[in-house]
């Protein structure tokens, strides 16, 4: 084994590390109620997330709005969600234990999300600052997932190499599977997030897991093969 060899994991945020659905659901419906549009169910909001908050609101709002009307609604959502993104949001059960174990085994941990950068930084600081030092969100000049750009940027900041190191991408959605394929990384799909297990199975991820502790087993197993 190369003495400079490292093991790394890049996590998605919403639906993978954090259950953010309740805060997103409340924020979406705050805007819809404010403008007297039909409210959305929690299941609808669950299906709308994954491509950033702008697309979330495009999916949630009526499709006949003018650009000006949409912009007004979107800015209200941005303001309200930024102020309320930590009301109900919590790590999924087993996540902090997983991160503890990964850190103890010297696994390099990064975070890549389509959530706006300020929100990613705020939530990472609140919940994961002991584990994750590189957290990349949606930002100017960076193509969002499923483009591989944000993943590649995270790898650069973490000094991880696809050619030298063992690296996994971990996420809960079809977007994450496409991202991992675009970034040429093995994907571990998790079933506790925002997409139904059947949808993930159809896309044939490298691994499909129901519990966070299984991720640690996979990392150990693949590392021992090298």
TORFI-694327 format. One record per residue: residue number from 1; x, y, z of N, C-alpha, C, CB in turn. Coordinates in nm, 2 decimals. Glycine has a CB too. Example, Ala and Ser with C-alpha at 12.3 -4.5 7.8 and 13.67 -1.06 7.14 Angstrom:
TORFI-694327
[1,[1.32,-0.57,0.78],[1.23,-0.45,0.78],[1.32,-0.33,0.78],[1.13,-0.45,0.90]]
[2,[1.28,-0.22,0.71],[1.37,-0.11,0.71],[1.29,0.00,0.79],[1.41,-0.06,0.57]]
END
This chain:
TORFI-694327
[1,[0.08,-0.12,0.00],[0.00,0.00,0.00],[0.09,0.13,0.00],[-0.10,0.00,0.12]]
[2,[0.05,0.22,-0.08],[0.12,0.35,-0.08],[0.12,0.41,0.05],[0.06,0.44,-0.19]]
[3,[0.23,0.46,0.10],[0.24,0.51,0.24],[0.16,0.64,0.25],[0.38,0.54,0.28]]
[4,[0.13,0.71,0.14],[0.05,0.83,0.14],[-0.10,0.81,0.12],[0.10,0.93,0.03]]
[5,[-0.14,0.68,0.11],[-0.27,0.64,0.09],[-0.37,0.69,0.20],[-0.29,0.49,0.08]]
[6,[-0.48,0.75,0.16],[-0.58,0.79,0.25],[-0.72,0.73,0.22],[-0.59,0.95,0.25]]
[7,[-0.80,0.73,0.32],[-0.94,0.70,0.30],[-1.03,0.82,0.32],[-0.99,0.58,0.39]]
[8,[-1.12,0.85,0.23],[-1.21,0.96,0.25],[-1.35,0.93,0.22],[-1.16,1.07,0.16]]
[9,[-1.44,1.01,0.28],[-1.58,1.00,0.25],[-1.64,1.15,0.23],[-1.66,0.93,0.36]]
[10,[-1.72,1.16,0.12],[-1.79,1.29,0.10],[-1.93,1.27,0.12],[-1.75,1.34,-0.05]]
[11,[-1.99,1.34,0.21],[-2.13,1.32,0.24],[-2.22,1.43,0.18],[-2.15,1.33,0.39]]
[12,[-2.34,1.39,0.13],[-2.44,1.49,0.11],[-2.49,1.54,0.24],[-2.56,1.42,0.02]]
[13,[-2.57,1.64,0.25],[-2.62,1.70,0.38],[-2.77,1.66,0.40],[-2.60,1.85,0.38]]
[14,[-2.86,1.73,0.33],[-3.00,1.71,0.35],[-3.04,1.57,0.32],[-3.08,1.81,0.27]]
[15,[-3.10,1.50,0.41],[-3.15,1.36,0.38],[-3.05,1.26,0.40],[-3.20,1.35,0.24]]
[16,[-2.92,1.30,0.43],[-2.81,1.20,0.45],[-2.76,1.22,0.59],[-2.70,1.22,0.34]]
[17,[-2.71,1.33,0.62],[-2.66,1.36,0.76],[-2.77,1.42,0.84],[-2.54,1.45,0.75]]
[18,[-2.84,1.51,0.78],[-2.95,1.59,0.86],[-3.09,1.56,0.81],[-2.91,1.73,0.86]]
[19,[-3.18,1.55,0.90],[-3.32,1.55,0.86],[-3.37,1.70,0.86],[-3.41,1.46,0.96]]
[20,[-3.37,1.76,0.75],[-3.41,1.90,0.73],[-3.55,1.92,0.68],[-3.31,1.97,0.64]]
[21,[-3.62,1.81,0.66],[-3.75,1.82,0.59],[-3.85,1.91,0.66],[-3.81,1.68,0.58]]
[22,[-3.86,1.90,0.79],[-3.97,1.98,0.86],[-3.94,2.13,0.84],[-3.97,1.95,1.01]]
[23,[-3.82,2.17,0.85],[-3.79,2.32,0.84],[-3.81,2.36,0.69],[-3.64,2.35,0.88]]
[24,[-3.78,2.28,0.60],[-3.80,2.31,0.45],[-3.95,2.32,0.43],[-3.73,2.21,0.36]]
[25,[-4.02,2.22,0.48],[-4.17,2.21,0.46],[-4.24,2.34,0.52],[-4.23,2.08,0.53]]
[26,[-4.20,2.37,0.64],[-4.26,2.49,0.70],[-4.23,2.62,0.63],[-4.21,2.51,0.85]]
[27,[-4.10,2.63,0.58],[-4.06,2.75,0.51],[-4.13,2.76,0.37],[-3.91,2.75,0.49]]
[28,[-4.14,2.65,0.30],[-4.21,2.65,0.17],[-4.36,2.70,0.19],[-4.21,2.51,0.11]]
[29,[-4.42,2.64,0.29],[-4.57,2.67,0.31],[-4.59,2.81,0.37],[-4.63,2.57,0.40]]
[30,[-4.48,2.86,0.44],[-4.49,3.00,0.49],[-4.51,3.10,0.37],[-4.36,3.04,0.57]]
[31,[-4.43,3.07,0.27],[-4.43,3.16,0.15],[-4.56,3.14,0.07],[-4.31,3.13,0.05]]
[32,[-4.60,3.01,0.05],[-4.73,2.98,-0.02],[-4.85,3.05,0.05],[-4.75,2.83,-0.03]]
[33,[-4.85,3.04,0.18],[-4.96,3.10,0.26],[-4.96,3.25,0.25],[-4.95,3.05,0.41]]
[34,[-4.84,3.30,0.25],[-4.83,3.45,0.25],[-4.88,3.51,0.12],[-4.68,3.49,0.26]]
[35,[-4.87,3.43,0.01],[-4.92,3.48,-0.12],[-5.05,3.41,-0.17],[-4.81,3.45,-0.23]]
[36,[-5.11,3.34,-0.07],[-5.24,3.27,-0.09],[-5.24,3.17,-0.21],[-5.34,3.38,-0.13]]
[37,[-5.12,3.10,-0.22],[-5.11,2.99,-0.31],[-5.15,2.86,-0.24],[-4.97,2.98,-0.38]]
[38,[-5.19,2.75,-0.31],[-5.22,2.62,-0.24],[-5.10,2.57,-0.17],[-5.27,2.52,-0.35]]
[39,[-5.12,2.52,-0.05],[-5.01,2.47,0.03],[-4.97,2.33,-0.03],[-5.05,2.45,0.18]]
[40,[-4.84,2.29,0.01],[-4.79,2.16,-0.03],[-4.78,2.07,0.08],[-4.65,2.18,-0.10]]
[41,[-4.80,1.94,0.06],[-4.78,1.84,0.16],[-4.64,1.81,0.19],[-4.86,1.71,0.12]]
[42,[-4.61,1.75,0.30],[-4.47,1.72,0.34],[-4.41,1.62,0.24],[-4.47,1.66,0.48]]
[43,[-4.49,1.53,0.19],[-4.44,1.43,0.09],[-4.41,1.50,-0.04],[-4.55,1.32,0.06]]
[44,[-4.49,1.60,-0.08],[-4.45,1.68,-0.20],[-4.32,1.75,-0.18],[-4.57,1.78,-0.23]]
[45,[-4.30,1.82,-0.07],[-4.18,1.89,-0.04],[-4.06,1.79,-0.04],[-4.19,1.97,0.09]]
[46,[-4.08,1.67,0.01],[-3.98,1.57,0.01],[-3.93,1.54,-0.13],[-4.03,1.44,0.08]]
[47,[-4.03,1.53,-0.22],[-4.00,1.50,-0.36],[-3.93,1.61,-0.43],[-4.12,1.45,-0.43]]
[48,[-3.96,1.74,-0.39],[-3.91,1.85,-0.45],[-3.76,1.89,-0.42],[-3.99,1.97,-0.42]]
[49,[-3.71,1.84,-0.31],[-3.57,1.87,-0.27],[-3.47,1.79,-0.34],[-3.56,1.86,-0.11]]
[50,[-3.35,1.84,-0.34],[-3.23,1.77,-0.40],[-3.15,1.85,-0.50],[-3.28,1.64,-0.46]]
[51,[-3.21,1.95,-0.55],[-3.14,2.03,-0.65],[-3.12,2.18,-0.61],[-3.22,2.03,-0.78]]
[52,[-3.13,2.21,-0.48],[-3.11,2.34,-0.43],[-3.25,2.41,-0.41],[-3.03,2.42,-0.53]]
[53,[-3.24,2.52,-0.34],[-3.37,2.59,-0.30],[-3.44,2.66,-0.41],[-3.34,2.68,-0.18]]
[54,[-3.37,2.70,-0.51],[-3.44,2.77,-0.62],[-3.53,2.67,-0.70],[-3.33,2.83,-0.72]]
[55,[-3.48,2.55,-0.72],[-3.56,2.45,-0.79],[-3.67,2.40,-0.70],[-3.48,2.34,-0.84]]
[56,[-3.64,2.39,-0.57],[-3.74,2.36,-0.47],[-3.86,2.45,-0.48],[-3.68,2.36,-0.33]]
[57,[-3.84,2.58,-0.49],[-3.95,2.68,-0.49],[-4.01,2.68,-0.63],[-3.89,2.82,-0.46]]
[58,[-3.94,2.65,-0.74],[-4.00,2.65,-0.87],[-4.10,2.53,-0.87],[-3.89,2.63,-0.98]]
[59,[-4.07,2.42,-0.81],[-4.15,2.30,-0.81],[-4.27,2.33,-0.71],[-4.08,2.18,-0.76]]
[60,[-4.25,2.40,-0.61],[-4.36,2.42,-0.51],[-4.46,2.53,-0.55],[-4.30,2.46,-0.38]]
[61,[-4.41,2.63,-0.62],[-4.50,2.74,-0.66],[-4.58,2.71,-0.78],[-4.42,2.87,-0.68]]
[62,[-4.69,2.78,-0.81],[-4.77,2.76,-0.93],[-4.68,2.79,-1.05],[-4.89,2.85,-0.94]]
[63,[-4.70,2.71,-1.16],[-4.60,2.72,-1.27],[-4.64,2.84,-1.37],[-4.60,2.59,-1.35]]
[64,[-4.74,2.92,-1.34],[-4.77,3.03,-1.43],[-4.73,3.16,-1.38],[-4.92,3.03,-1.45]]
[65,[-4.63,3.17,-1.28],[-4.59,3.29,-1.23],[-4.49,3.36,-1.32],[-4.52,3.27,-1.09]]
[66,[-4.49,3.49,-1.32],[-4.40,3.57,-1.39],[-4.26,3.56,-1.32],[-4.44,3.72,-1.41]]
[67,[-4.15,3.60,-1.39],[-4.02,3.60,-1.33],[-4.02,3.69,-1.21],[-3.91,3.64,-1.43]]
[68,[-4.09,3.80,-1.22],[-4.09,3.90,-1.11],[-4.16,3.84,-0.99],[-4.15,4.03,-1.15]]
[69,[-4.27,3.77,-1.01],[-4.35,3.71,-0.90],[-4.27,3.60,-0.84],[-4.48,3.66,-0.95]]
[70,[-4.20,3.52,-0.92],[-4.12,3.41,-0.86],[-4.01,3.46,-0.78],[-4.07,3.32,-0.98]]
[71,[-3.94,3.57,-0.83],[-3.83,3.63,-0.76],[-3.87,3.68,-0.63],[-3.77,3.74,-0.85]]
[72,[-3.99,3.74,-0.62],[-4.04,3.79,-0.49],[-4.06,3.68,-0.39],[-4.17,3.87,-0.52]]
[73,[-4.12,3.57,-0.44],[-4.15,3.46,-0.35],[-4.02,3.39,-0.31],[-4.24,3.36,-0.43]]
[74,[-3.93,3.38,-0.40],[-3.80,3.31,-0.37],[-3.72,3.39,-0.27],[-3.72,3.29,-0.50]]
[75,[-3.72,3.52,-0.28],[-3.64,3.60,-0.19],[-3.70,3.59,-0.05],[-3.63,3.74,-0.23]]
[76,[-3.83,3.58,-0.04],[-3.90,3.57,0.09],[-3.86,3.43,0.15],[-4.06,3.58,0.08]]
[77,[-3.86,3.33,0.07],[-3.82,3.20,0.12],[-3.68,3.20,0.17],[-3.84,3.09,0.00]]
[78,[-3.59,3.26,0.09],[-3.45,3.27,0.13],[-3.44,3.33,0.27],[-3.37,3.35,0.03]]
[79,[-3.51,3.44,0.29],[-3.50,3.51,0.42],[-3.56,3.43,0.53],[-3.57,3.65,0.41]]
[80,[-3.67,3.37,0.51],[-3.74,3.30,0.61],[-3.67,3.17,0.65],[-3.89,3.26,0.57]]
[81,[-3.62,3.10,0.55],[-3.55,2.97,0.58],[-3.42,3.00,0.64],[-3.53,2.89,0.45]]
[82,[-3.35,3.10,0.60],[-3.22,3.13,0.67],[-3.23,3.16,0.81],[-3.16,3.25,0.60]]
[83,[-3.35,3.22,0.85],[-3.37,3.25,0.99],[-3.43,3.13,1.07],[-3.47,3.36,1.00]]
[84,[-3.48,3.03,1.00],[-3.55,2.92,1.06],[-3.50,2.78,1.03],[-3.70,2.92,1.03]]
[85,[-3.38,2.77,0.97],[-3.33,2.64,0.93],[-3.28,2.55,1.04],[-3.22,2.66,0.83]]
[86,[-3.28,2.60,1.16],[-3.24,2.51,1.27],[-3.35,2.48,1.37],[-3.12,2.58,1.34]]
[87,[-3.47,2.51,1.34],[-3.58,2.49,1.44],[-3.60,2.34,1.47],[-3.71,2.55,1.38]]
[88,[-3.61,2.26,1.37],[-3.64,2.12,1.39],[-3.53,2.03,1.34],[-3.77,2.09,1.31]]
[89,[-3.44,2.08,1.26],[-3.34,2.00,1.20],[-3.24,1.94,1.30],[-3.25,2.09,1.10]]
[90,[-3.22,1.80,1.28],[-3.13,1.73,1.36],[-3.06,1.62,1.28],[-3.21,1.66,1.48]]
[91,[-2.94,1.57,1.33],[-2.88,1.46,1.26],[-2.97,1.34,1.27],[-2.74,1.43,1.33]]
[92,[-2.97,1.25,1.17],[-3.04,1.13,1.18],[-2.98,1.04,1.29],[-3.04,1.05,1.04]]
[93,[-3.06,0.95,1.35],[-3.00,0.86,1.45],[-2.88,0.78,1.39],[-3.11,0.76,1.50]]
[94,[-2.78,0.77,1.47],[-2.66,0.70,1.44],[-2.55,0.78,1.36],[-2.70,0.58,1.36]]
[95,[-2.59,0.90,1.32],[-2.49,0.97,1.23],[-2.37,1.02,1.31],[-2.56,1.09,1.17]]
[96,[-2.40,1.08,1.43],[-2.28,1.13,1.51],[-2.19,1.02,1.55],[-2.34,1.20,1.64]]
[97,[-2.25,0.90,1.59],[-2.17,0.78,1.62],[-2.08,0.74,1.50],[-2.26,0.67,1.67]]
[98,[-2.14,0.74,1.38],[-2.07,0.71,1.26],[-1.95,0.80,1.24],[-2.16,0.71,1.14]]
[99,[-1.98,0.93,1.25],[-1.87,1.03,1.23],[-1.76,1.02,1.33],[-1.93,1.17,1.24]]
[100,[-1.80,0.98,1.46],[-1.70,0.96,1.56],[-1.61,0.84,1.52],[-1.77,0.92,1.69]]
[101,[-1.67,0.74,1.47],[-1.59,0.62,1.44],[-1.50,0.64,1.31],[-1.68,0.50,1.41]]
[102,[-1.56,0.71,1.22],[-1.48,0.75,1.10],[-1.36,0.83,1.13],[-1.56,0.82,0.99]]
[103,[-1.38,0.93,1.22],[-1.27,1.02,1.26],[-1.17,0.94,1.34],[-1.33,1.13,1.35]]
[104,[-1.21,0.85,1.43],[-1.12,0.76,1.51],[-1.03,0.68,1.42],[-1.20,0.68,1.60]]
[105,[-1.08,0.64,1.30],[-1.01,0.56,1.21],[-0.94,0.64,1.10],[-1.10,0.46,1.14]]
[106,[-0.92,0.77,1.13],[-0.85,0.86,1.04],[-0.91,0.87,0.90],[-0.70,0.82,1.03]]
[107,[-1.04,0.85,0.88],[-1.10,0.88,0.75],[-1.12,1.02,0.74],[-1.24,0.80,0.75]]
[108,[-1.08,1.08,0.62],[-1.10,1.22,0.59],[-1.25,1.24,0.55],[-1.00,1.26,0.48]]
[109,[-1.31,1.34,0.61],[-1.46,1.36,0.59],[-1.48,1.50,0.53],[-1.53,1.35,0.72]]
[110,[-1.56,1.50,0.42],[-1.60,1.63,0.36],[-1.75,1.63,0.34],[-1.53,1.65,0.22]]
[111,[-1.80,1.74,0.30],[-1.95,1.76,0.28],[-1.97,1.84,0.16],[-2.01,1.83,0.41]]
[112,[-2.06,1.79,0.07],[-2.10,1.86,-0.05],[-2.25,1.86,-0.06],[-2.04,1.79,-0.18]]
[113,[-2.31,1.98,-0.08],[-2.46,2.00,-0.08],[-2.50,2.10,-0.19],[-2.51,2.04,0.06]]
[114,[-2.62,2.08,-0.23],[-2.68,2.18,-0.32],[-2.75,2.29,-0.24],[-2.78,2.12,-0.42]]
[115,[-2.75,2.29,-0.11],[-2.80,2.39,-0.03],[-2.71,2.51,-0.04],[-2.81,2.35,0.12]]
[116,[-2.77,2.63,-0.02],[-2.69,2.76,-0.04],[-2.57,2.75,0.07],[-2.77,2.88,-0.02]]
[117,[-2.46,2.81,0.03],[-2.33,2.80,0.11],[-2.35,2.85,0.25],[-2.23,2.88,0.04]]
[118,[-2.42,2.96,0.27],[-2.43,3.01,0.41],[-2.51,2.91,0.50],[-2.51,3.14,0.41]]
[119,[-2.61,2.85,0.44],[-2.69,2.75,0.51],[-2.60,2.62,0.55],[-2.81,2.70,0.44]]
[120,[-2.52,2.58,0.45],[-2.43,2.47,0.47],[-2.34,2.50,0.58],[-2.36,2.43,0.34]]
[121,[-2.28,2.61,0.58],[-2.18,2.65,0.68],[-2.24,2.66,0.82],[-2.11,2.78,0.64]]
[122,[-2.36,2.72,0.82],[-2.43,2.73,0.95],[-2.47,2.60,1.01],[-2.56,2.81,0.93]]
[123,[-2.52,2.51,0.93],[-2.56,2.38,0.99],[-2.44,2.29,1.02],[-2.65,2.30,0.89]]
[124,[-2.33,2.30,0.94],[-2.21,2.22,0.97],[-2.15,2.27,1.10],[-2.11,2.24,0.85]]
[125,[-2.15,2.40,1.12],[-2.09,2.46,1.24],[-2.17,2.41,1.36],[-2.08,2.61,1.23]]
[126,[-2.30,2.41,1.35],[-2.39,2.37,1.46],[-2.37,2.22,1.50],[-2.53,2.40,1.42]]
[127,[-2.36,2.13,1.40],[-2.37,1.99,1.42],[-2.24,1.91,1.40],[-2.48,1.93,1.34]]
[128,[-2.16,1.95,1.31],[-2.05,1.87,1.27],[-1.91,1.93,1.27],[-2.08,1.82,1.13]]
[129,[-1.89,2.04,1.34],[-1.77,2.11,1.33],[-1.65,2.03,1.39],[-1.78,2.24,1.41]]
[130,[-1.67,1.93,1.47],[-1.57,1.84,1.52],[-1.52,1.74,1.42],[-1.61,1.77,1.64]]
[131,[-1.60,1.72,1.31],[-1.57,1.62,1.22],[-1.54,1.67,1.07],[-1.68,1.52,1.21]]
[132,[-1.61,1.77,1.03],[-1.61,1.81,0.89],[-1.55,1.96,0.88],[-1.75,1.81,0.83]]
[133,[-1.43,1.97,0.82],[-1.37,2.10,0.81],[-1.39,2.16,0.67],[-1.22,2.08,0.83]]
[134,[-1.43,2.08,0.57],[-1.46,2.13,0.44],[-1.60,2.10,0.40],[-1.36,2.06,0.33]]
[135,[-1.68,2.20,0.39],[-1.82,2.19,0.36],[-1.86,2.28,0.24],[-1.91,2.23,0.48]]
[136,[-1.89,2.22,0.13],[-1.91,2.30,0.00],[-2.06,2.30,-0.03],[-1.84,2.23,-0.11]]
[137,[-2.12,2.42,-0.05],[-2.26,2.44,-0.08],[-2.27,2.50,-0.22],[-2.33,2.52,0.02]]
[138,[-2.39,2.54,-0.25],[-2.42,2.61,-0.38],[-2.36,2.75,-0.37],[-2.57,2.61,-0.41]]
[139,[-2.28,2.78,-0.47],[-2.22,2.91,-0.47],[-2.19,2.96,-0.61],[-2.08,2.91,-0.38]]
[140,[-2.16,3.09,-0.62],[-2.14,3.15,-0.75],[-2.02,3.09,-0.82],[-2.11,3.30,-0.73]]
[141,[-2.04,3.06,-0.95],[-1.93,3.01,-1.03],[-1.91,2.86,-1.01],[-1.81,3.08,-1.00]]
[142,[-1.99,2.79,-0.94],[-1.97,2.64,-0.91],[-2.10,2.57,-0.96],[-1.94,2.61,-0.76]]
[143,[-2.09,2.48,-1.05],[-2.20,2.41,-1.10],[-2.26,2.32,-0.99],[-2.17,2.33,-1.23]]
[144,[-2.39,2.32,-0.97],[-2.44,2.23,-0.86],[-2.44,2.09,-0.90],[-2.59,2.28,-0.83]]
[145,[-2.46,2.00,-0.80],[-2.48,1.86,-0.83],[-2.60,1.84,-0.92],[-2.49,1.77,-0.70]]
[146,[-2.60,1.75,-1.02],[-2.51,1.63,-1.03],[-2.38,1.66,-1.10],[-2.58,1.53,-1.10]]
[147,[-2.35,1.78,-1.14],[-2.22,1.81,-1.19],[-2.12,1.78,-1.09],[-2.20,1.96,-1.24]]
[148,[-2.00,1.73,-1.12],[-1.90,1.68,-1.02],[-1.82,1.80,-0.96],[-1.81,1.58,-1.09]]
[149,[-1.84,1.92,-1.01],[-1.75,2.03,-0.97],[-1.73,2.05,-0.82],[-1.80,2.16,-1.03]]
[150,[-1.84,2.05,-0.75],[-1.84,2.07,-0.60],[-1.76,1.96,-0.53],[-1.98,2.09,-0.54]]
[151,[-1.79,1.83,-0.58],[-1.71,1.72,-0.52],[-1.56,1.73,-0.55],[-1.77,1.59,-0.58]]
[152,[-1.53,1.77,-0.67],[-1.39,1.78,-0.71],[-1.32,1.89,-0.62],[-1.37,1.81,-0.85]]
[153,[-1.40,2.00,-0.60],[-1.34,2.11,-0.52],[-1.32,2.06,-0.37],[-1.44,2.23,-0.52]]
[154,[-1.41,1.98,-0.32],[-1.40,1.93,-0.18],[-1.28,1.84,-0.18],[-1.52,1.85,-0.14]]
[155,[-1.26,1.75,-0.28],[-1.14,1.66,-0.28],[-1.01,1.74,-0.28],[-1.15,1.57,-0.40]]
[156,[-1.01,1.85,-0.36],[-0.89,1.93,-0.36],[-0.86,1.99,-0.23],[-0.91,2.05,-0.47]]
[157,[-0.96,2.05,-0.16],[-0.94,2.11,-0.03],[-0.90,2.01,0.08],[-1.07,2.18,0.02]]
[158,[-0.94,1.88,0.06],[-0.91,1.77,0.15],[-0.78,1.70,0.12],[-1.03,1.68,0.16]]
[159,[-0.72,1.74,0.01],[-0.60,1.68,-0.04],[-0.62,1.53,-0.06],[-0.48,1.70,0.06]]
[160,[-0.73,1.50,-0.12],[-0.77,1.36,-0.16],[-0.75,1.34,-0.31],[-0.91,1.32,-0.11]]
[161,[-0.70,1.23,-0.35],[-0.68,1.20,-0.49],[-0.75,1.07,-0.53],[-0.53,1.18,-0.52]]
[162,[-0.83,1.08,-0.64],[-0.90,0.97,-0.69],[-0.81,0.86,-0.74],[-1.00,1.01,-0.81]]
[163,[-0.69,0.89,-0.79],[-0.60,0.80,-0.84],[-0.53,0.72,-0.73],[-0.50,0.86,-0.93]]
[164,[-0.51,0.79,-0.61],[-0.43,0.73,-0.51],[-0.51,0.68,-0.39],[-0.33,0.83,-0.45]]
[165,[-0.62,0.74,-0.36],[-0.69,0.72,-0.23],[-0.82,0.64,-0.26],[-0.72,0.85,-0.17]]
[166,[-0.87,0.59,-0.15],[-1.01,0.52,-0.14],[-1.11,0.62,-0.10],[-1.01,0.39,-0.05]]
[167,[-1.20,0.66,-0.19],[-1.29,0.77,-0.16],[-1.44,0.72,-0.19],[-1.26,0.90,-0.24]]
[168,[-1.53,0.75,-0.10],[-1.67,0.72,-0.12],[-1.75,0.84,-0.12],[-1.72,0.62,-0.01]]
[169,[-1.86,0.84,-0.21],[-1.96,0.95,-0.20],[-2.08,0.89,-0.14],[-1.99,1.01,-0.34]]
[170,[-2.14,0.96,-0.04],[-2.26,0.91,0.03],[-2.37,1.01,0.02],[-2.22,0.88,0.18]]
[171,[-2.49,0.96,-0.03],[-2.61,1.04,-0.04],[-2.74,0.97,-0.04],[-2.59,1.12,-0.17]]
[172,[-2.85,1.04,-0.04],[-2.98,0.98,-0.03],[-3.06,0.98,-0.15],[-3.05,1.04,0.08]]
[173,[-3.01,1.04,-0.26],[-3.11,1.07,-0.37],[-3.05,1.02,-0.51],[-3.14,1.21,-0.38]]
[174,[-3.14,1.03,-0.61],[-3.10,1.01,-0.75],[-2.99,1.11,-0.79],[-3.22,1.01,-0.84]]
[175,[-3.00,1.23,-0.74],[-2.91,1.33,-0.77],[-2.77,1.29,-0.72],[-2.95,1.47,-0.71]]
[176,[-2.76,1.23,-0.61],[-2.64,1.19,-0.55],[-2.57,1.08,-0.63],[-2.65,1.15,-0.40]]
[177,[-2.65,0.99,-0.67],[-2.60,0.88,-0.75],[-2.54,0.93,-0.88],[-2.71,0.77,-0.78]]
[178,[-2.61,1.02,-0.95],[-2.56,1.08,-1.07],[-2.43,1.16,-1.04],[-2.67,1.17,-1.13]]
[179,[-2.43,1.23,-0.93],[-2.31,1.31,-0.89],[-2.19,1.22,-0.87],[-2.34,1.38,-0.76]]
[180,[-2.21,1.11,-0.80],[-2.10,1.01,-0.78],[-2.05,0.96,-0.91],[-2.14,0.90,-0.69]]
[181,[-2.14,0.92,-1.00],[-2.10,0.87,-1.13],[-2.02,0.97,-1.21],[-2.22,0.82,-1.21]]
[182,[-2.07,1.10,-1.21],[-2.00,1.20,-1.28],[-1.86,1.23,-1.22],[-2.08,1.33,-1.27]]
[183,[-1.85,1.21,-1.09],[-1.72,1.24,-1.02],[-1.63,1.11,-1.02],[-1.74,1.28,-0.88]]
[184,[-1.68,1.00,-1.08],[-1.61,0.87,-1.08],[-1.57,0.82,-0.94],[-1.48,0.89,-1.17]]
[185,[-1.67,0.83,-0.85],[-1.65,0.77,-0.72],[-1.76,0.67,-0.69],[-1.66,0.89,-0.61]]
[186,[-1.72,0.57,-0.61],[-1.83,0.47,-0.57],[-1.93,0.54,-0.48],[-1.76,0.35,-0.49]]
[187,[-2.06,0.50,-0.50],[-2.17,0.56,-0.43],[-2.22,0.47,-0.32],[-2.27,0.61,-0.52]]
[188,[-2.24,0.52,-0.20],[-2.32,0.45,-0.10],[-2.45,0.53,-0.08],[-2.24,0.44,0.04]]
[189,[-2.56,0.47,-0.12],[-2.69,0.53,-0.11],[-2.75,0.49,0.02],[-2.78,0.49,-0.23]]
[190,[-2.81,0.59,0.09],[-2.88,0.56,0.21],[-3.03,0.57,0.20],[-2.83,0.66,0.32]]
[191,[-3.10,0.49,0.27],[-3.25,0.47,0.25],[-3.33,0.55,0.35],[-3.29,0.33,0.26]]
[192,[-3.26,0.62,0.45],[-3.34,0.70,0.55],[-3.37,0.84,0.51],[-3.26,0.70,0.68]]
[193,[-3.33,0.88,0.39],[-3.35,1.02,0.35],[-3.48,1.05,0.27],[-3.23,1.06,0.27]]
[194,[-3.46,1.13,0.16],[-3.58,1.19,0.10],[-3.63,1.11,-0.02],[-3.54,1.32,0.05]]
[195,[-3.56,1.00,-0.06],[-3.60,0.92,-0.18],[-3.64,0.78,-0.13],[-3.49,0.92,-0.28]]
[196,[-3.74,0.73,-0.20],[-3.79,0.59,-0.17],[-3.68,0.49,-0.21],[-3.92,0.56,-0.23]]
[197,[-3.67,0.38,-0.13],[-3.57,0.28,-0.15],[-3.58,0.22,-0.30],[-3.59,0.17,-0.05]]
[198,[-3.70,0.21,-0.34],[-3.73,0.15,-0.48],[-3.66,0.23,-0.59],[-3.87,0.13,-0.50]]
[199,[-3.67,0.36,-0.57],[-3.61,0.45,-0.67],[-3.46,0.44,-0.67],[-3.65,0.60,-0.64]]
[200,[-3.40,0.43,-0.56],[-3.25,0.41,-0.55],[-3.21,0.28,-0.60],[-3.21,0.43,-0.40]]
[201,[-3.29,0.17,-0.57],[-3.25,0.04,-0.62],[-3.25,0.04,-0.77],[-3.35,-0.06,-0.57]]
[202,[-3.34,0.11,-0.84],[-3.35,0.11,-0.98],[-3.22,0.17,-1.05],[-3.47,0.18,-1.03]]
[203,[-3.16,0.26,-0.97],[-3.04,0.33,-1.02],[-2.91,0.26,-1.00],[-3.03,0.47,-0.96]]
[204,[-2.92,0.14,-0.93],[-2.81,0.05,-0.90],[-2.68,0.12,-0.84],[-2.77,-0.01,-1.04]]
[205,[-2.70,0.17,-0.72],[-2.58,0.23,-0.65],[-2.48,0.11,-0.62],[-2.62,0.31,-0.53]]
[206,[-2.36,0.15,-0.59],[-2.26,0.04,-0.55],[-2.30,-0.02,-0.42],[-2.12,0.11,-0.54]]
[207,[-2.35,0.06,-0.33],[-2.40,0.00,-0.20],[-2.53,0.08,-0.17],[-2.30,0.02,-0.09]]
[208,[-2.63,0.00,-0.11],[-2.75,0.06,-0.06],[-2.77,0.02,0.09],[-2.88,0.01,-0.14]]
[209,[-2.77,0.12,0.18],[-2.77,0.08,0.32],[-2.89,0.14,0.39],[-2.64,0.14,0.39]]
[210,[-2.93,0.07,0.50],[-3.05,0.11,0.58],[-3.01,0.18,0.71],[-3.13,-0.01,0.60]]
[211,[-2.88,0.16,0.75],[-2.84,0.21,0.88],[-2.70,0.27,0.87],[-2.84,0.10,0.99]]
[212,[-2.67,0.38,0.94],[-2.54,0.45,0.93],[-2.42,0.36,0.96],[-2.54,0.57,1.02]]
[213,[-2.44,0.27,1.06],[-2.32,0.19,1.10],[-2.27,0.10,0.99],[-2.36,0.10,1.22]]
[214,[-2.36,0.07,0.89],[-2.32,-0.02,0.78],[-2.22,0.06,0.69],[-2.44,-0.06,0.69]]
[215,[-2.22,0.19,0.69],[-2.12,0.27,0.61],[-1.98,0.24,0.66],[-2.16,0.42,0.62]]
[216,[-1.97,0.24,0.79],[-1.84,0.21,0.85],[-1.79,0.07,0.81],[-1.84,0.22,1.01]]
[217,[-1.88,-0.03,0.81],[-1.84,-0.16,0.77],[-1.80,-0.17,0.63],[-1.96,-0.26,0.79]]
[218,[-1.86,-0.09,0.54],[-1.82,-0.09,0.40],[-1.68,-0.03,0.38],[-1.93,-0.01,0.32]]
[219,[-1.66,0.08,0.45],[-1.53,0.15,0.44],[-1.42,0.06,0.49],[-1.53,0.28,0.53]]
[220,[-1.44,-0.01,0.60],[-1.34,-0.10,0.65],[-1.32,-0.22,0.55],[-1.39,-0.16,0.79]]
[221,[-1.43,-0.27,0.50],[-1.42,-0.39,0.41],[-1.34,-0.35,0.28],[-1.56,-0.43,0.37]]
[222,[-1.37,-0.24,0.22],[-1.30,-0.19,0.10],[-1.16,-0.16,0.13],[-1.38,-0.08,0.03]]
[223,[-1.13,-0.10,0.24],[-1.00,-0.06,0.28],[-0.91,-0.19,0.30],[-0.99,0.02,0.41]]
[224,[-0.97,-0.29,0.36],[-0.89,-0.42,0.38],[-0.86,-0.49,0.25],[-0.97,-0.50,0.47]]
[225,[-0.94,-0.46,0.15],[-0.91,-0.53,0.02],[-0.79,-0.47,-0.06],[-1.04,-0.51,-0.07]]
[226,[-0.75,-0.35,-0.02],[-0.64,-0.29,-0.09],[-0.50,-0.34,-0.04],[-0.65,-0.13,-0.07]]
END
